[in-house]
Amino acid sequence: MVKACVCSPLLAVVVGLLACWPASAVVQQTLSPECRRFLYLGREPAGLEDHSLVKICQFYKRKARYVTLYNTKDHVPVYSAYTFKSSDGEQKVDVPWMYEPQLSTSVDVGDMQPFLHDTMHQNFENTQAVLEDYANTVLYDRGHLNPDEHQATSDDKAATYTLTNVVPQVCGFHRGPWRAQEHAIRRRLNNYCRGTAYVVTGITTSGSMIRRDTVDRVAVPTHLWSAYCCIDYDHNAPYNERYKFPAFAHYGLNDKENNEIVELSVPKLEDFLKKTTFVDKNFQIFAEQCVLPGTTMS
């Protein structure tokens, strides 16, 4: 999976790249059917309501790719929801980082655009992160919530390279336990999920911020978490994998120490998040707890 590390220079890769694939994103109060297909039963995670949170239907080449709930105050995504695509994990793409114009306009049009020069952020930095926010950090990588490793085609991978899909991840955590877990989930879903796997990956709140010019700019999450739902799976899989279906989850501490990944059931993750972040008592990641209506867990 390609994730740009903020610990190395990146602006030179981005500045001046005028030619890139067309991409767009749509900020929606009510998600359209084409965007709801990334959500199990077409329903968003429940119990996340705040005036600073907006839903973004992330488009690329005029096609919906995934959904992000974005915090315009803390300039980070709260979660990205996507469908897993079988992948060998080796395919890479080289695209410029992009921003979302619709977070700074009331016009219901607009394409996600590459960052082109250093001063353009002045037009929209009040509502989203910009490249300058990450430019001088040495502790953090730009970590995808929807990782390119979990996508198969170049277009789907390219669509993940927007700052509305990344959060500051401590380099040691991002390149170590979290990346290893993304590999493990890719292998598990590749091998044992026979249908569509719905994934939601998000963060917990934090008081720590990346600052630029003495101003708090981007929230650094305390934990990252992820959960998947795959109803159609291989019932003959080895038990140590089979019990992790149809749904399972994990989280980790976004730190260079004590950052081991904890795997657990989705309800237990929900309980953890109710204690550690701003979700309410009705918080639920997957509708019907990833059980088809009228069926029971086996």
C-alpha positions as CSV (number, residue, x, y, z in Angstrom):
1,M,0.0,0.0,0.0
2,V,1.3,3.4,-0.9
3,K,1.0,6.0,1.9
4,A,3.0,9.1,1.6
5,C,5.1,9.8,4.7
6,V,5.2,13.3,5.9
7,C,8.6,12.6,7.3
8,S,10.0,13.0,3.8
9,P,9.6,15.9,1.3
10,L,6.5,15.6,-0.8
11,L,5.6,19.0,-2.0
12,A,7.9,18.8,-5.0
13,V,5.9,15.8,-6.2
14,V,2.7,17.8,-6.0
15,V,3.5,21.3,-7.0
16,G,3.1,22.0,-10.6
17,L,1.2,18.8,-11.4
18,L,-1.6,20.2,-13.5
19,A,-2.3,17.0,-15.4
20,C,-4.1,14.5,-13.3
21,W,-7.1,12.2,-13.7
22,P,-10.4,14.1,-13.2
23,A,-11.9,13.5,-9.7
24,S,-14.8,14.8,-7.9
25,A,-16.6,14.5,-4.5
26,V,-20.1,15.4,-3.5
27,V,-21.0,16.8,-0.1
28,Q,-24.5,15.4,0.7
29,Q,-26.9,15.8,3.5
30,T,-28.7,12.6,2.4
31,L,-26.5,10.1,0.6
32,S,-27.6,9.2,-2.9
33,P,-28.1,5.5,-3.9
34,E,-24.8,5.3,-5.7
35,C,-23.0,6.4,-2.6
36,R,-25.1,4.2,-0.2
37,R,-23.8,1.1,-1.9
38,F,-20.6,1.4,0.1
39,L,-22.6,1.0,3.3
40,Y,-24.1,-2.3,4.6
41,L,-27.8,-2.3,3.8
42,G,-27.3,1.2,2.5
43,R,-27.2,2.6,6.1
44,E,-24.6,4.9,7.7
45,P,-23.1,4.3,11.1
46,A,-25.6,5.6,13.6
47,G,-24.9,7.8,16.6
48,L,-22.5,10.3,15.0
49,E,-24.2,13.7,14.9
50,D,-22.4,17.0,15.1
51,H,-22.7,20.4,13.3
52,S,-19.0,20.1,12.3
53,L,-19.5,16.8,10.5
54,V,-20.3,16.6,6.8
55,K,-20.8,13.6,4.6
56,I,-18.7,13.5,1.5
57,C,-19.4,11.1,-1.4
58,Q,-15.9,10.7,-2.8
59,F,-16.0,10.6,-6.6
60,Y,-13.2,9.8,-9.0
61,K,-13.5,9.9,-12.8
62,R,-17.2,10.6,-12.4
63,K,-17.8,7.4,-10.4
64,A,-18.5,7.2,-6.7
65,R,-15.7,5.4,-4.9
66,Y,-16.4,5.6,-1.1
67,V,-18.0,7.8,1.6
68,T,-16.3,9.9,4.2
69,L,-17.7,11.6,7.3
70,Y,-15.5,14.7,7.7
71,N,-14.9,17.0,10.7
72,T,-14.5,20.5,9.3
73,K,-13.5,21.9,12.7
74,D,-10.6,19.5,13.4
75,H,-9.8,19.0,9.7
76,V,-9.8,15.2,9.8
77,P,-12.1,12.5,8.6
78,V,-14.1,10.8,11.4
79,Y,-14.4,7.7,9.2
80,S,-14.3,6.5,5.6
81,A,-16.6,3.7,4.5
82,Y,-15.8,1.6,1.5
83,T,-16.2,-1.8,-0.1
84,F,-13.1,-4.0,-0.1
85,K,-11.8,-5.0,-3.5
86,S,-9.7,-8.2,-3.8
87,S,-6.1,-7.1,-4.3
88,D,-2.6,-8.6,-4.3
89,G,-1.5,-5.5,-2.3
90,E,1.3,-4.8,-4.6
91,Q,-0.2,-2.5,-7.2
92,K,0.9,1.2,-6.6
93,V,-0.3,4.5,-8.0
94,D,1.5,7.8,-8.2
95,V,-0.9,10.7,-8.0
96,P,-0.8,14.1,-6.5
97,W,-2.6,14.8,-3.2
98,M,-6.0,16.4,-3.6
99,Y,-8.4,18.6,-1.7
100,E,-12.2,19.1,-1.7
101,P,-13.5,22.4,-3.1
102,Q,-17.0,21.6,-2.0
103,L,-16.1,22.1,1.7
104,S,-15.6,25.8,0.9
105,T,-18.5,26.5,-1.4
106,S,-22.3,26.3,-1.3
107,V,-22.4,25.4,-5.0
108,D,-23.5,21.8,-5.5
109,V,-20.8,21.2,-8.1
110,G,-17.1,20.8,-8.1
111,D,-14.3,18.4,-8.7
112,M,-11.7,17.2,-6.2
113,Q,-8.5,19.0,-7.2
114,P,-4.8,18.5,-6.9
115,F,-2.8,21.0,-4.8
116,L,-1.0,23.2,-7.2
117,H,0.8,26.0,-5.3
118,D,1.5,27.1,-1.8
119,T,-1.0,30.0,-1.4
120,M,-4.1,28.3,-2.8
121,H,-4.9,27.0,0.7
122,Q,-6.1,30.5,1.7
123,N,-9.3,29.9,-0.1
124,F,-10.5,26.8,1.8
125,E,-8.2,26.1,4.8
126,N,-10.9,27.0,7.3
127,T,-12.8,23.8,6.5
128,Q,-10.1,21.2,5.7
129,A,-6.5,20.2,6.0
130,V,-4.0,21.5,3.5
131,L,-0.5,20.3,2.5
132,E,1.1,23.1,4.5
133,D,-0.4,21.6,7.7
134,Y,1.7,18.4,7.2
135,A,4.8,20.0,5.6
136,N,6.9,20.4,8.6
137,T,5.8,17.6,10.8
138,V,8.4,15.0,11.6
139,L,6.4,12.7,13.9
140,Y,3.5,11.8,11.6
141,D,2.6,10.2,8.3
142,R,-0.4,10.9,6.2
143,G,-2.3,7.7,7.0
144,H,-5.2,6.6,4.8
145,L,-8.5,5.5,6.4
146,N,-9.6,3.9,3.1
147,P,-6.2,2.4,2.1
148,D,-5.1,2.0,-1.4
149,E,-4.1,-1.6,-0.5
150,H,-7.8,-2.5,0.0
151,Q,-8.6,-1.3,-3.6
152,A,-7.8,-3.2,-6.8
153,T,-7.9,-0.8,-9.7
154,S,-5.6,2.2,-10.3
155,D,-8.7,4.5,-10.3
156,D,-10.0,3.2,-7.0
157,K,-6.5,3.5,-5.5
158,A,-6.0,7.0,-6.9
159,A,-9.3,8.1,-5.3
160,T,-7.9,7.5,-1.8
161,Y,-5.2,10.2,-2.2
162,T,-7.2,13.1,-0.8
163,L,-6.5,14.8,2.5
164,T,-10.2,14.3,3.3
165,N,-9.3,10.6,3.6
166,V,-6.1,10.8,5.8
167,V,-5.3,11.5,9.4
168,P,-1.9,12.1,11.2
169,Q,-0.5,8.7,12.1
170,V,2.6,8.4,14.3
171,C,5.2,7.0,11.9
172,G,6.1,4.0,14.0
173,F,2.5,3.0,14.4
174,H,1.5,3.7,10.8
175,R,4.5,1.8,9.3
176,G,4.4,-1.0,11.9
177,P,1.3,-2.5,13.6
178,W,-1.3,-0.6,11.6
179,R,0.1,-1.4,8.2
180,A,0.6,-5.1,9.2
181,Q,-3.0,-5.2,10.2
182,E,-4.1,-3.8,6.9
183,H,-2.1,-6.6,5.2
184,A,-3.8,-9.2,7.5
185,I,-7.3,-7.9,6.8
186,R,-6.6,-7.9,3.0
187,R,-5.5,-11.5,3.1
188,R,-8.4,-12.5,5.3
189,L,-11.0,-10.9,3.1
190,N,-9.3,-12.1,-0.1
191,N,-9.3,-15.7,1.1
192,Y,-12.6,-16.1,2.9
193,C,-15.1,-13.3,2.0
194,R,-17.1,-14.6,-1.0
195,G,-19.4,-11.6,-1.4
196,T,-19.1,-7.9,-0.7
197,A,-17.1,-6.8,2.3
198,Y,-18.1,-3.5,3.8
199,V,-15.4,-1.7,5.8
200,V,-15.6,1.4,8.1
201,T,-12.3,2.8,9.3
202,G,-12.2,5.7,11.7
203,I,-10.6,7.6,14.6
204,T,-11.2,8.6,18.2
205,T,-11.0,12.2,19.3
206,S,-7.9,13.8,20.8
207,G,-6.7,17.0,22.4
208,S,-3.5,16.9,20.5
209,M,-3.2,19.0,17.4
210,I,-0.8,19.7,14.6
211,R,-0.1,23.5,14.8
212,R,0.9,25.8,12.0
213,D,1.8,29.4,12.7
214,T,0.7,29.0,16.3
215,V,-2.8,27.9,15.2
216,D,-4.3,24.5,15.9
217,R,-4.9,22.9,12.5
218,V,-5.3,19.1,12.4
219,A,-6.4,16.8,15.2
220,V,-4.2,13.9,15.9
221,P,-6.4,10.9,16.8
222,T,-5.6,8.9,20.0
223,H,-6.7,5.6,18.4
224,L,-7.5,4.3,14.9
225,W,-10.2,1.6,14.5
226,S,-11.7,-0.4,11.7
227,A,-14.5,-3.0,11.3
228,Y,-15.7,-5.1,8.4
229,C,-18.9,-6.9,7.5
230,C,-19.1,-9.8,5.0
231,I,-22.3,-11.8,5.1
232,D,-21.3,-14.2,2.3
233,Y,-18.1,-15.9,3.6
234,D,-16.5,-19.3,3.5
235,H,-18.1,-21.5,6.2
236,N,-15.3,-24.1,5.7
237,A,-12.6,-21.6,6.6
238,P,-10.3,-22.6,9.5
239,Y,-11.9,-21.9,12.8
240,N,-9.3,-19.2,13.7
241,E,-10.5,-17.3,10.7
242,R,-14.2,-18.4,10.5
243,Y,-15.1,-17.0,13.9
244,K,-14.1,-13.6,12.6
245,F,-17.1,-13.6,10.2
246,P,-19.4,-12.2,9.3
247,A,-18.0,-9.2,11.1
248,F,-15.0,-8.4,13.2
249,A,-13.0,-5.3,14.2
250,H,-9.8,-3.9,15.6
251,Y,-8.2,-0.8,17.0
252,G,-4.8,0.5,18.0
253,L,-3.2,3.3,19.9
254,N,-1.7,5.9,17.6
255,D,1.6,6.1,19.3
256,K,5.2,4.8,18.9
257,E,4.8,2.6,22.1
258,N,2.1,0.3,23.4
259,N,0.5,0.4,20.0
260,E,-0.3,-3.3,19.6
261,I,-3.5,-4.0,17.6
262,V,-6.4,-5.3,19.5
263,E,-8.9,-7.5,17.6
264,L,-12.4,-7.8,19.0
265,S,-16.0,-8.2,18.0
266,V,-17.8,-5.2,16.5
267,P,-20.1,-4.8,19.6
268,K,-17.1,-4.7,21.8
269,L,-15.5,-2.1,19.6
270,E,-18.6,0.0,19.8
271,D,-18.5,-0.2,23.6
272,F,-14.9,0.9,23.5
273,L,-15.7,3.9,21.3
274,K,-18.6,4.9,23.4
275,K,-16.2,5.4,26.2
276,T,-13.4,7.0,24.3
277,T,-14.9,9.3,21.7
278,F,-17.9,11.5,20.9
279,V,-20.4,8.9,19.7
280,D,-23.7,8.7,21.5
281,K,-25.4,5.7,23.2
282,N,-27.0,4.6,20.0
283,F,-23.7,4.3,18.1
284,Q,-23.7,1.3,15.7
285,I,-21.2,0.8,13.0
286,F,-23.2,-1.7,10.8
287,A,-27.0,-1.7,10.5
288,E,-28.6,-4.8,12.2
289,Q,-25.1,-5.6,13.5
290,C,-24.1,-7.1,10.1
291,V,-26.9,-9.7,10.2
292,L,-29.4,-9.9,7.4
293,P,-33.0,-9.1,8.6
294,G,-34.8,-12.3,9.4
295,T,-31.7,-14.3,10.0
296,T,-29.8,-15.2,13.1
297,M,-26.1,-15.5,13.8
298,S,-24.7,-19.0,13.3
